[in-house]
Amino acid sequence: MMEVQRPELTEFRGVCMSHYFTDNFDNVEKFQARPDDILIATYPKAGTTWMSELLDQVYFGVSDPGRSSLPVYERVPFLEICVPSLITGTEAVEKMSTRPRLIKTHLPLQLVPPSFWEQNCRVIYVARNPKDNVVSYFHFDRMNFLQPEPGDWNSFLERFCQGKMVFGSWYDHVTGWWERRQTHPQLLYLFYEDLKEDLPRELDRLCAFLGVPLSEPDRQAVLGAVGFETMRIQSQKFFSISGLMDQRISPFMRKGMVGDWKNHFTVAQSEAFDEDYRRKMKDSTLSFRMEL
């Protein structure tokens, strides 16, 4: 098992980060995207692993069913990660032989390597309502030693509202990427709640955007491979062995539902959060569903 020290929260170019995502940043910034690369971008705990698996299945699952025996983080490398004694995200992407290369990032818009825009790469962004997002992030930080010590739920929620999280403010993240749609038509902005509500519909939208038609049997195979229970079993197998996470504290794939925030927020917390949300989002056309 690998020993890692929980990092401190630091500021990097105006964004709260940890050194595990900035130590290799020179190479991240210089990263050379290819025109057929596909970038999967999310705020942490907004459906990243789900979308990574979905896209990998669309492109490679049908022709290479054995691929899913590899951890999703090998098939879809995490661009900015840099953990001692593990291959860096940039190196992992450079080693990929598949085309297109599917690449994951949690970076806010302003820190994304310029080559993705220069090469006019396709980008899939997934956003999740902030109440469920903060609950999922809290449980994730409890079990993930690459993250700062989370503290208790009350203090964690307060920090989330202040934007003092690794990868910065949820508000800046989701609105920054939302606005980029206007200048980058190759960006498809999806919502976690829509994926939960009607995955076949959202899969069809994805395939239309990517220009990848699926036969009905292949479409059903993809949908079968990305069910929550299937992926939960996979994640228990892969994420337990790294020593970076302790799934006895909380599973990597925990509930995957919309509205679980009701089990965590007090009435007072919910009302205060709603007021803060309205104030911060009043100038944005972006809107979220807090329940289905």
C-alpha positions, 0 to 999 in steps of 0.5 A: 500500500502506498503512503500519501500525506493529505495535502494542505489547501493552497492557492494557485493562480487565484484558484484553491488547489492542492499540490497533487494537481499543480506539481506537474502544471508546467507539463499540463500547460504545455500539453499538446492536444490532438484535434480528435482528443475528447476532453471530459471536464467536470467539477469533482464529484459531478459524474466524471467516472460515469461519463468517462465510462460512458464515452469509453464504452461508446468508442471502444466497448463494443469492439473491445469488450475486454477493455472494461477489465482495466480501471477507468483511470487507465482508459481515461487518464486524469490530465493534471494528477501528479502523485509520487511514484505513480505515472503523471496524468500527462505521461499517461495520456502521451502513452495512449494508443487509442484514438480518440484519446479520452482525457479527464480534467477537473480544471476550471476553464482558465487553467485548461491547456490552450491547445485544447482550444487551438485544436478545436477539440470536442469537450463534454462538460457535466454539471451537477446541482450544488447541494448533491455535489457538496454532499458527494464531495464531503464523503469523497474527501473523507475517504480520499487521502489525496484531498485535504482533511475534510473536517465535519459536515458543517465546516465543509459546507461552509468552505464549499460556499466560500469556494475553499475547495480543491479546484476552487469555487463550484460557482465559478467552475460551472458558470465559466464552462457554461459561458465558454459554450458561446465561443466554442461550439464543440462543447456539449454541456450536460447535467447529471440530473438529466443523465439520471432522469433519462440516460438513453436520451442523453446517450443519443444526444452525446452520440449525435454531438460526437458523430458516432452512430450506434446500432440498437444492440450496441446502444443497449450494450453501452447502457448495460455497461454503465449502470450504477451497480455495475460501475459500483462493483468495478470501482470497489475493485479498482479504487481499493487497491491503490492505497489512496482511498479507503472505501471502508470509510465511504465507497467511491461510488456511494449513492449516485442519486439526485436529492440525497442532500436532503439527508444531510442539510438541516432546514436552516442550512438548506435555506441559507444555501438557497439564498446564497445560491440565488445571489451568486447565480442571479446573473447566469442563465444556468439553472439546476434541478435540486431534485427530480 
